[in-house]
Amino acid sequence: MDRYSEALALLNRVQELMAEEGDTLVGANLSIVSHRVV
């Protein structure tokens, strides 16, 4: 995987962990950041 794919995979994993913890605010912020990266 290239660095771009690795970054997306990492963001997705962090979002999954945050969702499990119920921290939706952090998850939403990560979504905004990931869209800016794209």
Contacts in CASP RR format, 6 or more apart in sequence:
PFRMAT RR
TARGET T0000
AUTHOR 0000-0000-0000
METHOD contacts of the structure
MODEL  1
MDRYSEALALLNRVQELMAEEGDTLVGANLSIVSHRVV
1 9 0 8 1.000
7 37 0 8 1.000
8 34 0 8 1.000
8 37 0 8 1.000
8 38 0 8 1.000
11 30 0 8 1.000
11 33 0 8 1.000
11 34 0 8 1.000
11 37 0 8 1.000
14 27 0 8 1.000
14 30 0 8 1.000
15 27 0 8 1.000
15 30 0 8 1.000
15 31 0 8 1.000
18 24 0 8 1.000
18 26 0 8 1.000
18 27 0 8 1.000
18 30 0 8 1.000
19 27 0 8 1.000
END
